Amino acid sequence: MTGASIFALGAQPASADTAIGRCDPPIGQDAAVRTCVYMDFDNNHARSRAGIYDVAGGTDFDVDVTIVKIEVNVNGTWVNADSGTKVEVQYEDATDTLVGSYETCTGVGRTEKVRAAARFRWRNPAGVEVYQWMHTDARTIGCTI
């Protein structure tokens, strides 16, 4: 098993004003597998990225980020954005990352409430699988194009 840095998810885009994210369990707490989901965003764009890590020092898990996507809140219901979803299903030995494409907010003066979502899975040597969905907190982006 190898440990991986949460920063291995790729460089933050040059146009992003900020990024938010969360890990389960939080960094610094013991775990056999750690999952992290992030959202990079600026006034017009949001992009999801996620990583799953087999933490060194215990059972060897195969790991997989299967889906990353941006969700938009429409009248109180979270729905998939028109773009930004990426699907990839393949187990890796210790670390897997996945980066979605950008969701663009259009319509000057309009706003969108968005969040990133990711689906993870991992399996132990006996083949027992665990699945998990995780979301970032929501942010409102203002459309300027």
DRENLUM-335058 format. One line per field, with one value per residue: y, x negated, z negated of N, C-alpha, C in turn; chain; residue in three letters. Coordinates in steps of 0.2 Angstrom, whole numbers, plus 5000, padded with zeros to 4 digits. Example, Ala and Ser with C-alpha at 12.3 -4.5 7.8 and 13.67 -1.06 7.14 Angstrom:
BEGIN
nY	(4972 | 4989);
nX	(4934 | 4936);
nZ	(4961 | 4965);
caY	(4978 | 4995);
caX	(4938 | 4932);
caZ	(4961 | 4964);
cY	(4984 | 5000);
cX	(4934 | 4936);
cZ	(4961 | 4961);
chain	(A | A);
resn	(ALA | SER);
***
This chain:
BEGIN
nY	(4994 | 5011 | 5028 | 5043 | 5060 | 5073 | 5083 | 5077 | 5077 | 5085 | 5101 | 5116 | 5125 | 5139 | 5149 | 5148 | 5155 | 5150 | 5135 | 5122 | 5108 | 5091 | 5078 | 5061 | 5049 | 5065 | 5073 | 5068 | 5059 | 5042 | 5029 | 5016 | 5018 | 5033 | 5045 | 5059 | 5074 | 5088 | 5105 | 5116 | 5133 | 5148 | 5164 | 5160 | 5146 | 5129 | 5115 | 5098 | 5087 | 5072 | 5060 | 5044 | 5034 | 5021 | 5019 | 5018 | 5004 | 4994 | 4983 | 4979 | 4988 | 4988 | 5002 | 5015 | 5029 | 5032 | 5041 | 5058 | 5074 | 5089 | 5096 | 5105 | 5116 | 5116 | 5124 | 5119 | 5106 | 5094 | 5092 | 5084 | 5093 | 5101 | 5098 | 5093 | 5080 | 5065 | 5049 | 5034 | 5018 | 5008 | 4998 | 5002 | 5000 | 5007 | 5021 | 5032 | 5044 | 5057 | 5069 | 5080 | 5089 | 5106 | 5115 | 5128 | 5143 | 5153 | 5168 | 5183 | 5190 | 5181 | 5167 | 5152 | 5139 | 5127 | 5111 | 5099 | 5082 | 5065 | 5048 | 5033 | 5018 | 5003 | 4988 | 4974 | 4961 | 4949 | 4952 | 4959 | 4973 | 4990 | 5005 | 5023 | 5039 | 5056 | 5073 | 5090 | 5106 | 5117 | 5131 | 5147 | 5153 | 5167 | 5172 | 5179 | 5179);
nX	(4996 | 4998 | 4997 | 5005 | 5005 | 5017 | 5016 | 5013 | 5022 | 5022 | 5017 | 5024 | 5035 | 5029 | 5039 | 5047 | 5056 | 5056 | 5056 | 5066 | 5068 | 5069 | 5064 | 5066 | 5062 | 5059 | 5043 | 5029 | 5036 | 5037 | 5039 | 5044 | 5046 | 5047 | 5057 | 5059 | 5067 | 5068 | 5072 | 5068 | 5070 | 5076 | 5083 | 5090 | 5089 | 5088 | 5080 | 5078 | 5068 | 5060 | 5053 | 5047 | 5039 | 5029 | 5025 | 5009 | 5002 | 5012 | 5025 | 5024 | 5032 | 5041 | 5045 | 5057 | 5063 | 5078 | 5087 | 5087 | 5095 | 5104 | 5117 | 5133 | 5143 | 5160 | 5174 | 5174 | 5171 | 5157 | 5149 | 5141 | 5129 | 5128 | 5116 | 5100 | 5099 | 5090 | 5086 | 5078 | 5074 | 5064 | 5054 | 5040 | 5023 | 5019 | 5022 | 5033 | 5039 | 5050 | 5055 | 5068 | 5076 | 5078 | 5093 | 5102 | 5109 | 5121 | 5129 | 5130 | 5130 | 5138 | 5138 | 5131 | 5133 | 5122 | 5113 | 5101 | 5100 | 5096 | 5093 | 5088 | 5079 | 5072 | 5063 | 5059 | 5046 | 5054 | 5064 | 5075 | 5085 | 5087 | 5097 | 5098 | 5106 | 5101 | 5102 | 5098 | 5099 | 5111 | 5110 | 5114 | 5113 | 5110 | 5117 | 5108 | 5106);
nZ	(5000 | 5003 | 4998 | 5002 | 5007 | 5004 | 5012 | 5024 | 5034 | 5045 | 5052 | 5046 | 5056 | 5066 | 5068 | 5057 | 5043 | 5031 | 5021 | 5014 | 5002 | 4995 | 4985 | 4980 | 4969 | 4960 | 4964 | 4955 | 4946 | 4941 | 4954 | 4965 | 4978 | 4987 | 4993 | 5004 | 5010 | 5021 | 5026 | 5038 | 5042 | 5050 | 5055 | 5066 | 5068 | 5063 | 5057 | 5053 | 5043 | 5038 | 5026 | 5020 | 5008 | 5002 | 4987 | 4979 | 4970 | 4966 | 4971 | 4988 | 5000 | 5015 | 5025 | 5031 | 5040 | 5046 | 5052 | 5055 | 5053 | 5056 | 5047 | 5049 | 5040 | 5042 | 5039 | 5026 | 5027 | 5030 | 5045 | 5059 | 5067 | 5084 | 5090 | 5086 | 5079 | 5076 | 5079 | 5074 | 5073 | 5065 | 5055 | 5045 | 5038 | 5026 | 5026 | 5033 | 5044 | 5051 | 5063 | 5067 | 5081 | 5085 | 5078 | 5085 | 5081 | 5088 | 5094 | 5090 | 5074 | 5069 | 5056 | 5050 | 5039 | 5034 | 5032 | 5029 | 5033 | 5029 | 5032 | 5024 | 5023 | 5015 | 5012 | 5002 | 5000 | 5000 | 5009 | 5005 | 5007 | 5005 | 5006 | 5009 | 5008 | 5009 | 5006 | 5009 | 4999 | 5004 | 5016 | 5022 | 5038 | 5048 | 5064 | 5077 | 5090);
caY	(5000 | 5018 | 5034 | 5048 | 5067 | 5075 | 5087 | 5073 | 5077 | 5090 | 5108 | 5120 | 5129 | 5146 | 5154 | 5147 | 5160 | 5146 | 5128 | 5119 | 5101 | 5088 | 5071 | 5056 | 5053 | 5071 | 5072 | 5067 | 5054 | 5035 | 5026 | 5011 | 5021 | 5040 | 5048 | 5066 | 5077 | 5095 | 5109 | 5122 | 5137 | 5155 | 5167 | 5157 | 5139 | 5124 | 5108 | 5093 | 5082 | 5067 | 5055 | 5039 | 5032 | 5016 | 5021 | 5013 | 5001 | 4989 | 4979 | 4981 | 4988 | 4991 | 5008 | 5017 | 5034 | 5030 | 5046 | 5065 | 5078 | 5095 | 5096 | 5112 | 5116 | 5119 | 5124 | 5115 | 5099 | 5094 | 5088 | 5084 | 5099 | 5099 | 5096 | 5092 | 5073 | 5061 | 5042 | 5029 | 5012 | 5003 | 4997 | 5004 | 4996 | 5011 | 5027 | 5033 | 5051 | 5058 | 5076 | 5082 | 5094 | 5112 | 5117 | 5135 | 5147 | 5158 | 5172 | 5188 | 5192 | 5175 | 5164 | 5145 | 5135 | 5121 | 5107 | 5093 | 5075 | 5059 | 5041 | 5029 | 5011 | 5000 | 4981 | 4971 | 4955 | 4944 | 4954 | 4963 | 4980 | 4996 | 5011 | 5029 | 5045 | 5061 | 5080 | 5096 | 5111 | 5121 | 5138 | 5151 | 5156 | 5172 | 5172 | 5185 | 5178);
caX	(5000 | 4995 | 5001 | 5005 | 5006 | 5023 | 5014 | 5011 | 5028 | 5021 | 5016 | 5030 | 5035 | 5027 | 5044 | 5052 | 5055 | 5056 | 5058 | 5068 | 5068 | 5070 | 5062 | 5069 | 5063 | 5055 | 5036 | 5027 | 5039 | 5035 | 5044 | 5041 | 5047 | 5049 | 5060 | 5060 | 5070 | 5067 | 5075 | 5065 | 5075 | 5075 | 5089 | 5094 | 5087 | 5087 | 5077 | 5077 | 5062 | 5060 | 5048 | 5048 | 5033 | 5028 | 5020 | 5004 | 5002 | 5017 | 5027 | 5023 | 5039 | 5042 | 5049 | 5059 | 5067 | 5082 | 5091 | 5087 | 5100 | 5107 | 5125 | 5136 | 5149 | 5166 | 5180 | 5173 | 5169 | 5151 | 5150 | 5135 | 5127 | 5128 | 5110 | 5096 | 5099 | 5085 | 5087 | 5073 | 5074 | 5058 | 5050 | 5032 | 5020 | 5019 | 5024 | 5037 | 5041 | 5054 | 5057 | 5073 | 5075 | 5081 | 5100 | 5102 | 5115 | 5122 | 5134 | 5128 | 5135 | 5141 | 5134 | 5132 | 5131 | 5118 | 5109 | 5097 | 5102 | 5092 | 5095 | 5082 | 5079 | 5066 | 5064 | 5054 | 5044 | 5059 | 5068 | 5081 | 5085 | 5090 | 5098 | 5099 | 5107 | 5100 | 5103 | 5095 | 5104 | 5114 | 5108 | 5117 | 5109 | 5114 | 5115 | 5106 | 5106);
caZ	(5000 | 5003 | 4996 | 5007 | 5005 | 5006 | 5018 | 5031 | 5038 | 5050 | 5050 | 5046 | 5063 | 5066 | 5068 | 5051 | 5038 | 5025 | 5021 | 5007 | 5002 | 4989 | 4985 | 4976 | 4963 | 4961 | 4964 | 4948 | 4942 | 4944 | 4958 | 4970 | 4985 | 4987 | 4999 | 5004 | 5016 | 5021 | 5032 | 5040 | 5045 | 5050 | 5056 | 5071 | 5069 | 5057 | 5059 | 5048 | 5044 | 5032 | 5025 | 5015 | 5006 | 4998 | 4982 | 4978 | 4963 | 4964 | 4976 | 4995 | 5003 | 5022 | 5024 | 5038 | 5041 | 5052 | 5055 | 5052 | 5056 | 5053 | 5047 | 5048 | 5036 | 5046 | 5035 | 5020 | 5029 | 5033 | 5052 | 5063 | 5072 | 5091 | 5092 | 5080 | 5077 | 5079 | 5077 | 5076 | 5068 | 5065 | 5049 | 5045 | 5032 | 5020 | 5027 | 5039 | 5045 | 5057 | 5063 | 5071 | 5085 | 5082 | 5079 | 5086 | 5079 | 5093 | 5093 | 5086 | 5069 | 5066 | 5051 | 5049 | 5033 | 5036 | 5027 | 5032 | 5030 | 5031 | 5030 | 5023 | 5021 | 5013 | 5011 | 4999 | 5004 | 5001 | 5014 | 5002 | 5010 | 5001 | 5010 | 5005 | 5012 | 5005 | 5009 | 5005 | 4997 | 5010 | 5017 | 5027 | 5043 | 5052 | 5071 | 5080 | 5098);
cY	(5006 | 5023 | 5039 | 5055 | 5069 | 5080 | 5084 | 5074 | 5082 | 5097 | 5112 | 5125 | 5136 | 5151 | 5153 | 5153 | 5156 | 5139 | 5126 | 5111 | 5098 | 5081 | 5067 | 5050 | 5059 | 5069 | 5072 | 5062 | 5047 | 5033 | 5021 | 5014 | 5028 | 5042 | 5056 | 5069 | 5085 | 5098 | 5115 | 5127 | 5145 | 5158 | 5163 | 5149 | 5135 | 5118 | 5104 | 5089 | 5078 | 5063 | 5050 | 5036 | 5026 | 5018 | 5016 | 5010 | 4996 | 4985 | 4982 | 4982 | 4991 | 4997 | 5011 | 5023 | 5033 | 5036 | 5053 | 5069 | 5084 | 5094 | 5103 | 5111 | 5120 | 5118 | 5119 | 5108 | 5099 | 5089 | 5089 | 5090 | 5096 | 5096 | 5095 | 5085 | 5069 | 5054 | 5038 | 5024 | 5007 | 5003 | 4999 | 5001 | 5000 | 5018 | 5028 | 5041 | 5052 | 5065 | 5077 | 5088 | 5100 | 5113 | 5125 | 5138 | 5152 | 5161 | 5177 | 5190 | 5186 | 5171 | 5156 | 5143 | 5129 | 5118 | 5102 | 5087 | 5070 | 5053 | 5037 | 5022 | 5008 | 4993 | 4978 | 4964 | 4950 | 4946 | 4958 | 4970 | 4984 | 5002 | 5017 | 5035 | 5050 | 5068 | 5085 | 5100 | 5114 | 5128 | 5141 | 5154 | 5161 | 5172 | 5179 | 5185 | 5176);
cX	(4996 | 4999 | 5000 | 5007 | 5013 | 5022 | 5012 | 5017 | 5028 | 5021 | 5023 | 5029 | 5033 | 5033 | 5049 | 5050 | 5054 | 5058 | 5061 | 5068 | 5069 | 5067 | 5065 | 5065 | 5058 | 5047 | 5034 | 5030 | 5038 | 5041 | 5040 | 5041 | 5050 | 5052 | 5061 | 5063 | 5069 | 5071 | 5071 | 5070 | 5073 | 5082 | 5093 | 5093 | 5087 | 5084 | 5076 | 5071 | 5062 | 5054 | 5049 | 5041 | 5033 | 5023 | 5015 | 5004 | 5008 | 5019 | 5026 | 5030 | 5037 | 5047 | 5051 | 5064 | 5071 | 5085 | 5089 | 5092 | 5101 | 5114 | 5127 | 5142 | 5155 | 5172 | 5180 | 5171 | 5162 | 5151 | 5143 | 5134 | 5127 | 5122 | 5106 | 5095 | 5094 | 5086 | 5081 | 5073 | 5068 | 5054 | 5043 | 5030 | 5021 | 5022 | 5028 | 5039 | 5045 | 5056 | 5062 | 5072 | 5079 | 5089 | 5099 | 5109 | 5115 | 5128 | 5133 | 5133 | 5138 | 5136 | 5136 | 5129 | 5128 | 5115 | 5106 | 5100 | 5097 | 5094 | 5089 | 5083 | 5072 | 5068 | 5058 | 5052 | 5049 | 5064 | 5075 | 5080 | 5089 | 5091 | 5100 | 5100 | 5104 | 5100 | 5099 | 5101 | 5106 | 5111 | 5112 | 5112 | 5113 | 5112 | 5113 | 5105 | 5112);
cZ	(5000 | 5001 | 5002 | 5004 | 5007 | 5012 | 5024 | 5035 | 5044 | 5048 | 5050 | 5053 | 5061 | 5065 | 5061 | 5046 | 5031 | 5026 | 5014 | 5008 | 4995 | 4990 | 4979 | 4975 | 4964 | 4960 | 4956 | 4943 | 4945 | 4948 | 4962 | 4977 | 4983 | 4993 | 4999 | 5011 | 5015 | 5027 | 5032 | 5043 | 5045 | 5052 | 5061 | 5072 | 5063 | 5060 | 5053 | 5049 | 5037 | 5032 | 5019 | 5014 | 5001 | 4993 | 4980 | 4971 | 4961 | 4970 | 4983 | 4998 | 5011 | 5022 | 5031 | 5036 | 5047 | 5056 | 5051 | 5056 | 5053 | 5053 | 5046 | 5044 | 5040 | 5041 | 5029 | 5021 | 5032 | 5040 | 5055 | 5067 | 5079 | 5093 | 5085 | 5077 | 5080 | 5076 | 5079 | 5071 | 5069 | 5058 | 5050 | 5038 | 5026 | 5020 | 5033 | 5039 | 5051 | 5057 | 5068 | 5076 | 5082 | 5083 | 5080 | 5085 | 5084 | 5091 | 5088 | 5081 | 5065 | 5061 | 5052 | 5042 | 5035 | 5031 | 5031 | 5029 | 5033 | 5028 | 5030 | 5022 | 5020 | 5012 | 5007 | 5003 | 5005 | 5006 | 5012 | 5004 | 5005 | 5006 | 5006 | 5010 | 5007 | 5009 | 5005 | 5003 | 5004 | 5010 | 5022 | 5032 | 5047 | 5060 | 5074 | 5087 | 5100);
chain	(A | A | A | A | A | A | A | A | A | A | A | A | A | A | A | A | A | A | A | A | A | A | A | A | A | A | A | A | A | A | A | A | A | A | A | A | A | A | A | A | A | A | A | A | A | A | A | A | A | A | A | A | A | A | A | A | A | A | A | A | A | A | A | A | A | A | A | A | A | A | A | A | A | A | A | A | A | A | A | A | A | A | A | A | A | A | A | A | A | A | A | A | A | A | A | A | A | A | A | A | A | A | A | A | A | A | A | A | A | A | A | A | A | A | A | A | A | A | A | A | A | A | A | A | A | A | A | A | A | A | A | A | A | A | A | A | A | A | A | A | A | A | A | A | A);
resn	(MET | THR | GLY | ALA | SER | ILE | PHE | ALA | LEU | GLY | ALA | GLN | PRO | ALA | SER | ALA | ASP | THR | ALA | ILE | GLY | ARG | CYS | ASP | PRO | PRO | ILE | GLY | GLN | ASP | ALA | ALA | VAL | ARG | THR | CYS | VAL | TYR | MET | ASP | PHE | ASP | ASN | ASN | HIS | ALA | ARG | SER | ARG | ALA | GLY | ILE | TYR | ASP | VAL | ALA | GLY | GLY | THR | ASP | PHE | ASP | VAL | ASP | VAL | THR | ILE | VAL | LYS | ILE | GLU | VAL | ASN | VAL | ASN | GLY | THR | TRP | VAL | ASN | ALA | ASP | SER | GLY | THR | LYS | VAL | GLU | VAL | GLN | TYR | GLU | ASP | ALA | THR | ASP | THR | LEU | VAL | GLY | SER | TYR | GLU | THR | CYS | THR | GLY | VAL | GLY | ARG | THR | GLU | LYS | VAL | ARG | ALA | ALA | ALA | ARG | PHE | ARG | TRP | ARG | ASN | PRO | ALA | GLY | VAL | GLU | VAL | TYR | GLN | TRP | MET | HIS | THR | ASP | ALA | ARG | THR | ILE | GLY | CYS | THR | ILE);
***
